[in-house]
Amino acid sequence: MIDFTIETEIARPPADVFAYATDPAKLPSWQAGTVSSEVEGGGPVALGARLREVHRAPGGRELRSLVVVAAFDPPRRFDLHVVEGALPVDADLHFAPVRDGSATHLSFHAHGQPTGAMRLMEPLLARRLRRQFDADCATLKRELEGELAAGG
């Protein structure tokens, strides 16, 4: 079972962090392996929305997945459940106000059970995913705090 949590503090209010982190068009800017993410059929991100995502695997191979928004409670919670894809690892994001609401404590929980051949590589895969999601959360922090420094 893959199961880990990454936590960070971002010097932006929860509403700003939530809006940026849950915008499919912005995912490639902070998630290194994400090529694209779009709401199936258009429309806004909402509870039950289906996201079509394309990720680039090591070696350049593109992996497609279908992800459902399993929880949507702006600006507090955003959970994703993988319905189709090579790696069934779900993500739960929690956004909590800190420092009188001027900053956000982000908790990113990844969990899932690889199947087939991926199950044999679970320990290696778990370490790799943790490193990648840790780097992605650090990039998200830099992006948002950089916007603040730039006056955005």
CNS distance restraints for C-alpha pairs under 8 A (distance, minus, plus):
assign (resid   1 and name CA) (resid 111 and name CA) 7.23 0.50 0.50
assign (resid   1 and name CA) (resid 112 and name CA) 5.92 0.50 0.50
assign (resid   1 and name CA) (resid 113 and name CA) 4.78 0.50 0.50
assign (resid   1 and name CA) (resid 114 and name CA) 7.20 0.50 0.50
assign (resid   1 and name CA) (resid 122 and name CA) 7.36 0.50 0.50
assign (resid   2 and name CA) (resid  89 and name CA) 7.46 0.50 0.50
assign (resid   2 and name CA) (resid 110 and name CA) 7.23 0.50 0.50
assign (resid   2 and name CA) (resid 111 and name CA) 5.11 0.50 0.50
assign (resid   2 and name CA) (resid 112 and name CA) 5.24 0.50 0.50
assign (resid   2 and name CA) (resid 113 and name CA) 6.07 0.50 0.50
assign (resid   2 and name CA) (resid 114 and name CA) 7.74 0.50 0.50
assign (resid   2 and name CA) (resid 122 and name CA) 7.20 0.50 0.50
assign (resid   2 and name CA) (resid 126 and name CA) 5.60 0.50 0.50
assign (resid   3 and name CA) (resid 109 and name CA) 7.36 0.50 0.50
assign (resid   3 and name CA) (resid 110 and name CA) 5.69 0.50 0.50
assign (resid   3 and name CA) (resid 111 and name CA) 4.32 0.50 0.50
assign (resid   3 and name CA) (resid 112 and name CA) 6.73 0.50 0.50
assign (resid   3 and name CA) (resid 126 and name CA) 7.80 0.50 0.50
assign (resid   4 and name CA) (resid 109 and name CA) 5.81 0.50 0.50
assign (resid   4 and name CA) (resid 110 and name CA) 5.55 0.50 0.50
assign (resid   4 and name CA) (resid 111 and name CA) 6.65 0.50 0.50
assign (resid   4 and name CA) (resid 130 and name CA) 7.13 0.50 0.50
assign (resid   5 and name CA) (resid 107 and name CA) 6.67 0.50 0.50
assign (resid   5 and name CA) (resid 108 and name CA) 5.46 0.50 0.50
assign (resid   5 and name CA) (resid 109 and name CA) 4.21 0.50 0.50
assign (resid   5 and name CA) (resid 110 and name CA) 6.27 0.50 0.50
assign (resid   6 and name CA) (resid 107 and name CA) 5.84 0.50 0.50
assign (resid   6 and name CA) (resid 108 and name CA) 5.08 0.50 0.50
assign (resid   6 and name CA) (resid 109 and name CA) 6.41 0.50 0.50
assign (resid   6 and name CA) (resid 130 and name CA) 7.97 0.50 0.50
assign (resid   6 and name CA) (resid 133 and name CA) 7.64 0.50 0.50
assign (resid   6 and name CA) (resid 134 and name CA) 6.33 0.50 0.50
assign (resid   6 and name CA) (resid 137 and name CA) 7.86 0.50 0.50
assign (resid   7 and name CA) (resid 105 and name CA) 7.11 0.50 0.50
assign (resid   7 and name CA) (resid 106 and name CA) 5.57 0.50 0.50
assign (resid   7 and name CA) (resid 107 and name CA) 4.53 0.50 0.50
assign (resid   7 and name CA) (resid 108 and name CA) 6.23 0.50 0.50
assign (resid   8 and name CA) (resid 105 and name CA) 5.88 0.50 0.50
assign (resid   8 and name CA) (resid 106 and name CA) 5.36 0.50 0.50
assign (resid   8 and name CA) (resid 107 and name CA) 6.79 0.50 0.50
assign (resid   8 and name CA) (resid 137 and name CA) 7.40 0.50 0.50
assign (resid   8 and name CA) (resid 138 and name CA) 7.88 0.50 0.50
assign (resid   9 and name CA) (resid 103 and name CA) 6.97 0.50 0.50
assign (resid   9 and name CA) (resid 104 and name CA) 5.55 0.50 0.50
assign (resid   9 and name CA) (resid 105 and name CA) 4.48 0.50 0.50
assign (resid   9 and name CA) (resid 106 and name CA) 6.03 0.50 0.50
assign (resid   9 and name CA) (resid 141 and name CA) 7.74 0.50 0.50
assign (resid  10 and name CA) (resid  17 and name CA) 7.78 0.50 0.50
assign (resid  10 and name CA) (resid 103 and name CA) 5.65 0.50 0.50
assign (resid  10 and name CA) (resid 104 and name CA) 5.17 0.50 0.50
assign (resid  10 and name CA) (resid 105 and name CA) 6.49 0.50 0.50
assign (resid  10 and name CA) (resid 106 and name CA) 7.35 0.50 0.50
assign (resid  10 and name CA) (resid 141 and name CA) 5.50 0.50 0.50
assign (resid  10 and name CA) (resid 144 and name CA) 7.53 0.50 0.50
assign (resid  10 and name CA) (resid 145 and name CA) 7.01 0.50 0.50
assign (resid  11 and name CA) (resid 102 and name CA) 6.66 0.50 0.50
assign (resid  11 and name CA) (resid 103 and name CA) 4.36 0.50 0.50
assign (resid  11 and name CA) (resid 104 and name CA) 6.45 0.50 0.50
assign (resid  11 and name CA) (resid 141 and name CA) 7.91 0.50 0.50
assign (resid  11 and name CA) (resid 144 and name CA) 7.85 0.50 0.50
assign (resid  11 and name CA) (resid 145 and name CA) 6.11 0.50 0.50
assign (resid  12 and name CA) (resid  16 and name CA) 6.32 0.50 0.50
assign (resid  12 and name CA) (resid  17 and name CA) 6.45 0.50 0.50
assign (resid  12 and name CA) (resid 102 and name CA) 5.71 0.50 0.50
assign (resid  12 and name CA) (resid 103 and name CA) 4.45 0.50 0.50
assign (resid  12 and name CA) (resid 104 and name CA) 6.08 0.50 0.50
assign (resid  12 and name CA) (resid 144 and name CA) 7.06 0.50 0.50
assign (resid  12 and name CA) (resid 145 and name CA) 6.91 0.50 0.50
assign (resid  12 and name CA) (resid 148 and name CA) 7.63 0.50 0.50
assign (resid  13 and name CA) (resid  17 and name CA) 6.50 0.50 0.50
assign (resid  13 and name CA) (resid  97 and name CA) 6.76 0.50 0.50
assign (resid  13 and name CA) (resid 101 and name CA) 5.67 0.50 0.50
assign (resid  13 and name CA) (resid 102 and name CA) 4.72 0.50 0.50
assign (resid  13 and name CA) (resid 103 and name CA) 4.66 0.50 0.50
assign (resid  13 and name CA) (resid 104 and name CA) 5.63 0.50 0.50
assign (resid  14 and name CA) (resid  18 and name CA) 5.83 0.50 0.50
assign (resid  14 and name CA) (resid  75 and name CA) 5.79 0.50 0.50
assign (resid  14 and name CA) (resid  76 and name CA) 7.28 0.50 0.50
assign (resid  14 and name CA) (resid  95 and name CA) 5.90 0.50 0.50
assign (resid  14 and name CA) (resid  96 and name CA) 6.49 0.50 0.50
assign (resid  14 and name CA) (resid  97 and name CA) 5.89 0.50 0.50
assign (resid  14 and name CA) (resid 101 and name CA) 7.25 0.50 0.50
assign (resid  14 and name CA) (resid 102 and name CA) 7.91 0.50 0.50
assign (resid  14 and name CA) (resid 103 and name CA) 6.69 0.50 0.50
assign (resid  14 and name CA) (resid 104 and name CA) 5.13 0.50 0.50
assign (resid  15 and name CA) (resid  19 and name CA) 6.04 0.50 0.50
assign (resid  15 and name CA) (resid  74 and name CA) 7.15 0.50 0.50
assign (resid  15 and name CA) (resid  75 and name CA) 5.01 0.50 0.50
assign (resid  16 and name CA) (resid  20 and name CA) 6.23 0.50 0.50
assign (resid  17 and name CA) (resid  21 and name CA) 5.92 0.50 0.50
assign (resid  17 and name CA) (resid  95 and name CA) 7.78 0.50 0.50
assign (resid  17 and name CA) (resid 104 and name CA) 7.27 0.50 0.50
assign (resid  17 and name CA) (resid 144 and name CA) 7.23 0.50 0.50
assign (resid  18 and name CA) (resid  22 and name CA) 5.95 0.50 0.50
assign (resid  18 and name CA) (resid  74 and name CA) 6.79 0.50 0.50
assign (resid  18 and name CA) (resid  75 and name CA) 5.40 0.50 0.50
assign (resid  18 and name CA) (resid  76 and name CA) 7.42 0.50 0.50
assign (resid  18 and name CA) (resid  95 and name CA) 7.00 0.50 0.50
assign (resid  19 and name CA) (resid  23 and name CA) 6.15 0.50 0.50
assign (resid  19 and name CA) (resid  75 and name CA) 7.62 0.50 0.50
assign (resid  20 and name CA) (resid  26 and name CA) 6.72 0.50 0.50
assign (resid  20 and name CA) (resid 144 and name CA) 8.00 0.50 0.50
assign (resid  21 and name CA) (resid  26 and name CA) 7.29 0.50 0.50
assign (resid  21 and name CA) (resid  27 and name CA) 7.02 0.50 0.50
assign (resid  21 and name CA) (resid 140 and name CA) 7.55 0.50 0.50
assign (resid  22 and name CA) (resid  26 and name CA) 7.95 0.50 0.50
assign (resid  22 and name CA) (resid  27 and name CA) 7.73 0.50 0.50
assign (resid  22 and name CA) (resid  45 and name CA) 7.63 0.50 0.50
assign (resid  22 and name CA) (resid  78 and name CA) 7.52 0.50 0.50
assign (resid  23 and name CA) (resid  27 and name CA) 6.69 0.50 0.50
assign (resid  23 and name CA) (resid  45 and name CA) 7.56 0.50 0.50
assign (resid  24 and name CA) (resid  36 and name CA) 7.63 0.50 0.50
assign (resid  24 and name CA) (resid  37 and name CA) 5.06 0.50 0.50
assign (resid  24 and name CA) (resid  38 and name CA) 5.76 0.50 0.50
assign (resid  24 and name CA) (resid  39 and name CA) 7.41 0.50 0.50
assign (resid  25 and name CA) (resid  36 and name CA) 7.27 0.50 0.50
assign (resid  25 and name CA) (resid  37 and name CA) 6.42 0.50 0.50
assign (resid  25 and name CA) (resid  38 and name CA) 7.09 0.50 0.50
assign (resid  26 and name CA) (resid  30 and name CA) 7.16 0.50 0.50
assign (resid  27 and name CA) (resid  31 and name CA) 5.61 0.50 0.50
assign (resid  27 and name CA) (resid  34 and name CA) 6.63 0.50 0.50
assign (resid  27 and name CA) (resid  36 and name CA) 7.31 0.50 0.50
assign (resid  27 and name CA) (resid  37 and name CA) 6.97 0.50 0.50
assign (resid  28 and name CA) (resid  32 and name CA) 6.50 0.50 0.50
assign (resid  28 and name CA) (resid  33 and name CA) 7.42 0.50 0.50
assign (resid  28 and name CA) (resid  34 and name CA) 4.96 0.50 0.50
assign (resid  28 and name CA) (resid  35 and name CA) 5.73 0.50 0.50
assign (resid  28 and name CA) (resid  36 and name CA) 6.28 0.50 0.50
assign (resid  28 and name CA) (resid  37 and name CA) 7.94 0.50 0.50
assign (resid  30 and name CA) (resid 136 and name CA) 5.69 0.50 0.50
assign (resid  30 and name CA) (resid 137 and name CA) 7.55 0.50 0.50
assign (resid  30 and name CA) (resid 139 and name CA) 5.36 0.50 0.50
assign (resid  30 and name CA) (resid 140 and name CA) 5.23 0.50 0.50
assign (resid  30 and name CA) (resid 143 and name CA) 7.36 0.50 0.50
assign (resid  31 and name CA) (resid 133 and name CA) 7.84 0.50 0.50
assign (resid  31 and name CA) (resid 136 and name CA) 5.10 0.50 0.50
assign (resid  31 and name CA) (resid 139 and name CA) 7.69 0.50 0.50
assign (resid  31 and name CA) (resid 140 and name CA) 7.98 0.50 0.50
assign (resid  32 and name CA) (resid 132 and name CA) 7.81 0.50 0.50
assign (resid  32 and name CA) (resid 136 and name CA) 6.53 0.50 0.50
assign (resid  33 and name CA) (resid  55 and name CA) 5.24 0.50 0.50
assign (resid  33 and name CA) (resid  56 and name CA) 5.13 0.50 0.50
assign (resid  33 and name CA) (resid  57 and name CA) 6.83 0.50 0.50
assign (resid  34 and name CA) (resid  53 and name CA) 7.44 0.50 0.50
assign (resid  34 and name CA) (resid  54 and name CA) 6.14 0.50 0.50
assign (resid  34 and name CA) (resid  55 and name CA) 4.41 0.50 0.50
assign (resid  34 and name CA) (resid  56 and name CA) 6.36 0.50 0.50
assign (resid  35 and name CA) (resid  53 and name CA) 7.60 0.50 0.50
assign (resid  35 and name CA) (resid  54 and name CA) 5.36 0.50 0.50
assign (resid  35 and name CA) (resid  55 and name CA) 5.24 0.50 0.50
assign (resid  35 and name CA) (resid  56 and name CA) 6.47 0.50 0.50
assign (resid  36 and name CA) (resid  53 and name CA) 5.61 0.50 0.50
assign (resid  36 and name CA) (resid  54 and name CA) 5.24 0.50 0.50
assign (resid  36 and name CA) (resid  55 and name CA) 7.14 0.50 0.50
assign (resid  37 and name CA) (resid  51 and name CA) 6.36 0.50 0.50
assign (resid  37 and name CA) (resid  52 and name CA) 5.63 0.50 0.50
assign (resid  37 and name CA) (resid  53 and name CA) 4.31 0.50 0.50
assign (resid  37 and name CA) (resid  54 and name CA) 6.51 0.50 0.50
assign (resid  38 and name CA) (resid  42 and name CA) 7.33 0.50 0.50
assign (resid  38 and name CA) (resid  51 and name CA) 5.42 0.50 0.50
assign (resid  38 and name CA) (resid  52 and name CA) 5.40 0.50 0.50
assign (resid  38 and name CA) (resid  53 and name CA) 6.59 0.50 0.50
assign (resid  39 and name CA) (resid  43 and name CA) 6.58 0.50 0.50
assign (resid  39 and name CA) (resid  44 and name CA) 7.13 0.50 0.50
assign (resid  39 and name CA) (resid  45 and name CA) 6.72 0.50 0.50
assign (resid  39 and name CA) (resid  49 and name CA) 6.70 0.50 0.50
assign (resid  39 and name CA) (resid  50 and name CA) 5.81 0.50 0.50
assign (resid  39 and name CA) (resid  51 and name CA) 4.50 0.50 0.50
assign (resid  39 and name CA) (resid  52 and name CA) 6.35 0.50 0.50
assign (resid  40 and name CA) (resid  49 and name CA) 7.37 0.50 0.50
assign (resid  40 and name CA) (resid  50 and name CA) 5.45 0.50 0.50
assign (resid  40 and name CA) (resid  51 and name CA) 5.54 0.50 0.50
assign (resid  40 and name CA) (resid  52 and name CA) 6.11 0.50 0.50
assign (resid  44 and name CA) (resid  49 and name CA) 7.99 0.50 0.50
assign (resid  45 and name CA) (resid  49 and name CA) 5.96 0.50 0.50
assign (resid  45 and name CA) (resid  69 and name CA) 7.78 0.50 0.50
assign (resid  46 and name CA) (resid  69 and name CA) 6.79 0.50 0.50
assign (resid  46 and name CA) (resid  72 and name CA) 6.14 0.50 0.50
assign (resid  47 and name CA) (resid  69 and name CA) 5.34 0.50 0.50
assign (resid  47 and name CA) (resid  70 and name CA) 6.13 0.50 0.50
assign (resid  47 and name CA) (resid  71 and name CA) 5.82 0.50 0.50
assign (resid  47 and name CA) (resid  72 and name CA) 5.17 0.50 0.50
assign (resid  48 and name CA) (resid  68 and name CA) 5.87 0.50 0.50
assign (resid  48 and name CA) (resid  69 and name CA) 5.04 0.50 0.50
assign (resid  48 and name CA) (resid  70 and name CA) 6.10 0.50 0.50
assign (resid  48 and name CA) (resid  71 and name CA) 7.90 0.50 0.50
assign (resid  49 and name CA) (resid  68 and name CA) 5.73 0.50 0.50
assign (resid  49 and name CA) (resid  69 and name CA) 5.41 0.50 0.50
assign (resid  50 and name CA) (resid  66 and name CA) 6.65 0.50 0.50
assign (resid  50 and name CA) (resid  67 and name CA) 5.64 0.50 0.50
assign (resid  50 and name CA) (resid  68 and name CA) 4.52 0.50 0.50
assign (resid  50 and name CA) (resid  69 and name CA) 6.47 0.50 0.50
assign (resid  51 and name CA) (resid  66 and name CA) 5.71 0.50 0.50
assign (resid  51 and name CA) (resid  67 and name CA) 5.05 0.50 0.50
assign (resid  51 and name CA) (resid  68 and name CA) 6.17 0.50 0.50
assign (resid  51 and name CA) (resid  69 and name CA) 7.74 0.50 0.50
assign (resid  52 and name CA) (resid  64 and name CA) 7.33 0.50 0.50
assign (resid  52 and name CA) (resid  65 and name CA) 6.01 0.50 0.50
assign (resid  52 and name CA) (resid  66 and name CA) 4.88 0.50 0.50
assign (resid  52 and name CA) (resid  67 and name CA) 6.55 0.50 0.50
assign (resid  53 and name CA) (resid  64 and name CA) 5.71 0.50 0.50
assign (resid  53 and name CA) (resid  65 and name CA) 5.25 0.50 0.50
assign (resid  53 and name CA) (resid  66 and name CA) 6.31 0.50 0.50
assign (resid  53 and name CA) (resid  67 and name CA) 7.46 0.50 0.50
assign (resid  54 and name CA) (resid  62 and name CA) 6.45 0.50 0.50
assign (resid  54 and name CA) (resid  63 and name CA) 5.65 0.50 0.50
assign (resid  54 and name CA) (resid  64 and name CA) 4.55 0.50 0.50
assign (resid  54 and name CA) (resid  65 and name CA) 6.46 0.50 0.50
assign (resid  55 and name CA) (resid  62 and name CA) 5.60 0.50 0.50
assign (resid  55 and name CA) (resid  63 and name CA) 5.13 0.50 0.50
assign (resid  55 and name CA) (resid  64 and name CA) 6.35 0.50 0.50
assign (resid  56 and name CA) (resid  60 and name CA) 5.65 0.50 0.50
assign (resid  56 and name CA) (resid  61 and name CA) 5.68 0.50 0.50
assign (resid  56 and name CA) (resid  62 and name CA) 4.59 0.50 0.50
assign (resid  56 and name CA) (resid  63 and name CA) 6.16 0.50 0.50
assign (resid  57 and name CA) (resid  61 and name CA) 5.23 0.50 0.50
assign (resid  57 and name CA) (resid  62 and name CA) 6.07 0.50 0.50
assign (resid  57 and name CA) (resid  63 and name CA) 6.75 0.50 0.50
assign (resid  63 and name CA) (resid  85 and name CA) 7.36 0.50 0.50
assign (resid  63 and name CA) (resid  86 and name CA) 7.08 0.50 0.50
assign (resid  64 and name CA) (resid  85 and name CA) 6.07 0.50 0.50
assign (resid  64 and name CA) (resid  86 and name CA) 7.76 0.50 0.50
assign (resid  65 and name CA) (resid  82 and name CA) 7.16 0.50 0.50
assign (resid  65 and name CA) (resid  83 and name CA) 7.53 0.50 0.50
assign (resid  65 and name CA) (resid  84 and name CA) 5.24 0.50 0.50
assign (resid  65 and name CA) (resid  85 and name CA) 4.22 0.50 0.50
assign (resid  65 and name CA) (resid  86 and name CA) 7.28 0.50 0.50
assign (resid  66 and name CA) (resid  82 and name CA) 6.10 0.50 0.50
assign (resid  66 and name CA) (resid  83 and name CA) 5.54 0.50 0.50
assign (resid  66 and name CA) (resid  84 and name CA) 4.92 0.50 0.50
assign (resid  66 and name CA) (resid  85 and name CA) 6.47 0.50 0.50
assign (resid  67 and name CA) (resid  80 and name CA) 6.27 0.50 0.50
assign (resid  67 and name CA) (resid  81 and name CA) 5.50 0.50 0.50
assign (resid  67 and name CA) (resid  82 and name CA) 4.42 0.50 0.50
assign (resid  67 and name CA) (resid  83 and name CA) 5.55 0.50 0.50
assign (resid  67 and name CA) (resid  84 and name CA) 7.03 0.50 0.50
assign (resid  68 and name CA) (resid  80 and name CA) 5.66 0.50 0.50
assign (resid  68 and name CA) (resid  81 and name CA) 5.19 0.50 0.50
assign (resid  68 and name CA) (resid  82 and name CA) 6.40 0.50 0.50
assign (resid  68 and name CA) (resid  83 and name CA) 6.77 0.50 0.50
assign (resid  69 and name CA) (resid  78 and name CA) 7.30 0.50 0.50
assign (resid  69 and name CA) (resid  79 and name CA) 5.94 0.50 0.50
assign (resid  69 and name CA) (resid  80 and name CA) 4.76 0.50 0.50
assign (resid  69 and name CA) (resid  81 and name CA) 6.46 0.50 0.50
assign (resid  70 and name CA) (resid  78 and name CA) 7.49 0.50 0.50
assign (resid  70 and name CA) (resid  79 and name CA) 5.15 0.50 0.50
assign (resid  70 and name CA) (resid  80 and name CA) 5.32 0.50 0.50
assign (resid  70 and name CA) (resid  81 and name CA) 6.04 0.50 0.50
assign (resid  71 and name CA) (resid  77 and name CA) 6.60 0.50 0.50
assign (resid  71 and name CA) (resid  78 and name CA) 5.20 0.50 0.50
assign (resid  71 and name CA) (resid  79 and name CA) 4.73 0.50 0.50
assign (resid  71 and name CA) (resid  80 and name CA) 7.14 0.50 0.50
assign (resid  72 and name CA) (resid  77 and name CA) 5.84 0.50 0.50
assign (resid  72 and name CA) (resid  78 and name CA) 4.83 0.50 0.50
assign (resid  72 and name CA) (resid  79 and name CA) 6.77 0.50 0.50
assign (resid  73 and name CA) (resid  77 and name CA) 4.97 0.50 0.50
assign (resid  73 and name CA) (resid  78 and name CA) 6.45 0.50 0.50
assign (resid  74 and name CA) (resid  78 and name CA) 7.62 0.50 0.50
assign (resid  75 and name CA) (resid  95 and name CA) 6.60 0.50 0.50
assign (resid  76 and name CA) (resid  94 and name CA) 5.65 0.50 0.50
assign (resid  76 and name CA) (resid  95 and name CA) 4.72 0.50 0.50
assign (resid  76 and name CA) (resid  96 and name CA) 6.34 0.50 0.50
assign (resid  77 and name CA) (resid  92 and name CA) 7.44 0.50 0.50
assign (resid  77 and name CA) (resid  93 and name CA) 5.71 0.50 0.50
assign (resid  77 and name CA) (resid  94 and name CA) 4.64 0.50 0.50
assign (resid  77 and name CA) (resid  95 and name CA) 6.17 0.50 0.50
assign (resid  78 and name CA) (resid  92 and name CA) 6.03 0.50 0.50
assign (resid  78 and name CA) (resid  93 and name CA) 5.12 0.50 0.50
assign (resid  78 and name CA) (resid  94 and name CA) 6.60 0.50 0.50
assign (resid  79 and name CA) (resid  90 and name CA) 7.62 0.50 0.50
assign (resid  79 and name CA) (resid  91 and name CA) 5.67 0.50 0.50
assign (resid  79 and name CA) (resid  92 and name CA) 4.18 0.50 0.50
assign (resid  79 and name CA) (resid  93 and name CA) 5.92 0.50 0.50
assign (resid  80 and name CA) (resid  90 and name CA) 5.64 0.50 0.50
assign (resid  80 and name CA) (resid  91 and name CA) 5.20 0.50 0.50
assign (resid  80 and name CA) (resid  92 and name CA) 6.33 0.50 0.50
assign (resid  81 and name CA) (resid  88 and name CA) 7.99 0.50 0.50
assign (resid  81 and name CA) (resid  89 and name CA) 7.55 0.50 0.50
assign (resid  81 and name CA) (resid  90 and name CA) 4.84 0.50 0.50
assign (resid  81 and name CA) (resid  91 and name CA) 6.85 0.50 0.50
assign (resid  82 and name CA) (resid  87 and name CA) 7.94 0.50 0.50
assign (resid  82 and name CA) (resid  88 and name CA) 5.47 0.50 0.50
assign (resid  82 and name CA) (resid  89 and name CA) 6.52 0.50 0.50
assign (resid  82 and name CA) (resid  90 and name CA) 5.82 0.50 0.50
assign (resid  83 and name CA) (resid  88 and name CA) 7.46 0.50 0.50
assign (resid  84 and name CA) (resid  88 and name CA) 7.53 0.50 0.50
assign (resid  87 and name CA) (resid 114 and name CA) 6.19 0.50 0.50
assign (resid  87 and name CA) (resid 115 and name CA) 7.95 0.50 0.50
assign (resid  87 and name CA) (resid 118 and name CA) 7.84 0.50 0.50
assign (resid  88 and name CA) (resid 112 and name CA) 5.76 0.50 0.50
assign (resid  88 and name CA) (resid 113 and name CA) 6.50 0.50 0.50
assign (resid  88 and name CA) (resid 114 and name CA) 6.11 0.50 0.50
assign (resid  89 and name CA) (resid 110 and name CA) 6.36 0.50 0.50
assign (resid  89 and name CA) (resid 111 and name CA) 5.29 0.50 0.50
assign (resid  89 and name CA) (resid 112 and name CA) 4.21 0.50 0.50
assign (resid  89 and name CA) (resid 113 and name CA) 6.83 0.50 0.50
assign (resid  89 and name CA) (resid 114 and name CA) 7.52 0.50 0.50
assign (resid  90 and name CA) (resid 110 and name CA) 5.65 0.50 0.50
assign (resid  90 and name CA) (resid 111 and name CA) 5.36 0.50 0.50
assign (resid  90 and name CA) (resid 112 and name CA) 5.92 0.50 0.50
assign (resid  91 and name CA) (resid 108 and name CA) 6.84 0.50 0.50
assign (resid  91 and name CA) (resid 109 and name CA) 5.58 0.50 0.50
assign (resid  91 and name CA) (resid 110 and name CA) 4.57 0.50 0.50
assign (resid  91 and name CA) (resid 111 and name CA) 6.54 0.50 0.50
assign (resid  92 and name CA) (resid 107 and name CA) 7.91 0.50 0.50
assign (resid  92 and name CA) (resid 108 and name CA) 5.88 0.50 0.50
assign (resid  92 and name CA) (resid 109 and name CA) 5.05 0.50 0.50
assign (resid  92 and name CA) (resid 110 and name CA) 6.55 0.50 0.50
assign (resid  93 and name CA) (resid 106 and name CA) 6.96 0.50 0.50
assign (resid  93 and name CA) (resid 107 and name CA) 5.67 0.50 0.50
assign (resid  93 and name CA) (resid 108 and name CA) 4.68 0.50 0.50
assign (resid  93 and name CA) (resid 109 and name CA) 6.37 0.50 0.50
assign (resid  94 and name CA) (resid 105 and name CA) 7.97 0.50 0.50
assign (resid  94 and name CA) (resid 106 and name CA) 5.76 0.50 0.50
assign (resid  94 and name CA) (resid 107 and name CA) 5.10 0.50 0.50
assign (resid  94 and name CA) (resid 108 and name CA) 6.67 0.50 0.50
assign (resid  95 and name CA) (resid 104 and name CA) 6.12 0.50 0.50
assign (resid  95 and name CA) (resid 105 and name CA) 5.80 0.50 0.50
assign (resid  95 and name CA) (resid 106 and name CA) 4.86 0.50 0.50
assign (resid  95 and name CA) (resid 107 and name CA) 6.66 0.50 0.50
assign (resid  96 and name CA) (resid 104 and name CA) 5.45 0.50 0.50
assign (resid  96 and name CA) (resid 105 and name CA) 5.05 0.50 0.50
assign (resid  96 and name CA) (resid 106 and name CA) 6.59 0.50 0.50
assign (resid  97 and name CA) (resid 101 and name CA) 4.62 0.50 0.50
assign (resid  97 and name CA) (resid 102 and name CA) 7.14 0.50 0.50
assign (resid  97 and name CA) (resid 103 and name CA) 5.93 0.50 0.50
assign (resid  97 and name CA) (resid 104 and name CA) 4.76 0.50 0.50
assign (resid  97 and name CA) (resid 105 and name CA) 6.26 0.50 0.50
assign (resid  98 and name CA) (resid 102 and name CA) 6.62 0.50 0.50
assign (resid  98 and name CA) (resid 103 and name CA) 5.21 0.50 0.50
assign (resid  98 and name CA) (resid 104 and name CA) 5.53 0.50 0.50
assign (resid  98 and name CA) (resid 105 and name CA) 6.38 0.50 0.50
assign (resid  99 and name CA) (resid 103 and name CA) 5.87 0.50 0.50
assign (resid 113 and name CA) (resid 119 and name CA) 7.47 0.50 0.50
assign (resid 114 and name CA) (resid 118 and name CA) 5.49 0.50 0.50
assign (resid 114 and name CA) (resid 119 and name CA) 4.80 0.50 0.50
assign (resid 114 and name CA) (resid 122 and name CA) 6.77 0.50 0.50
assign (resid 115 and name CA) (resid 119 and name CA) 4.95 0.50 0.50
assign (resid 116 and name CA) (resid 120 and name CA) 7.59 0.50 0.50
assign (resid 117 and name CA) (resid 121 and name CA) 7.16 0.50 0.50
assign (resid 118 and name CA) (resid 122 and name CA) 6.31 0.50 0.50
assign (resid 118 and name CA) (resid 125 and name CA) 7.98 0.50 0.50
assign (resid 121 and name CA) (resid 125 and name CA) 5.85 0.50 0.50
assign (resid 122 and name CA) (resid 126 and name CA) 5.85 0.50 0.50
assign (resid 123 and name CA) (resid 127 and name CA) 6.42 0.50 0.50
assign (resid 124 and name CA) (resid 128 and name CA) 6.21 0.50 0.50
assign (resid 125 and name CA) (resid 129 and name CA) 6.00 0.50 0.50
assign (resid 126 and name CA) (resid 130 and name CA) 6.07 0.50 0.50
assign (resid 127 and name CA) (resid 131 and name CA) 6.26 0.50 0.50
assign (resid 128 and name CA) (resid 132 and name CA) 6.15 0.50 0.50
assign (resid 129 and name CA) (resid 133 and name CA) 5.96 0.50 0.50
assign (resid 130 and name CA) (resid 134 and name CA) 5.91 0.50 0.50
assign (resid 131 and name CA) (resid 135 and name CA) 6.17 0.50 0.50
assign (resid 132 and name CA) (resid 136 and name CA) 6.10 0.50 0.50
assign (resid 133 and name CA) (resid 137 and name CA) 6.07 0.50 0.50
assign (resid 134 and name CA) (resid 138 and name CA) 6.30 0.50 0.50
assign (resid 135 and name CA) (resid 139 and name CA) 6.18 0.50 0.50
assign (resid 136 and name CA) (resid 140 and name CA) 6.17 0.50 0.50
assign (resid 137 and name CA) (resid 141 and name CA) 6.21 0.50 0.50
assign (resid 138 and name CA) (resid 142 and name CA) 6.26 0.50 0.50
assign (resid 139 and name CA) (resid 143 and name CA) 6.02 0.50 0.50
assign (resid 140 and name CA) (resid 144 and name CA) 6.17 0.50 0.50
assign (resid 141 and name CA) (resid 145 and name CA) 5.93 0.50 0.50
assign (resid 142 and name CA) (resid 146 and name CA) 5.59 0.50 0.50
assign (resid 143 and name CA) (resid 147 and name CA) 6.26 0.50 0.50
assign (resid 144 and name CA) (resid 148 and name CA) 6.46 0.50 0.50
assign (resid 145 and name CA) (resid 149 and name CA) 6.27 0.50 0.50
assign (resid 146 and name CA) (resid 150 and name CA) 6.09 0.50 0.50
assign (resid 147 and name CA) (resid 151 and name CA) 6.13 0.50 0.50
assign (resid 147 and name CA) (resid 152 and name CA) 4.74 0.50 0.50
assign (resid 148 and name CA) (resid 152 and name CA) 5.27 0.50 0.50
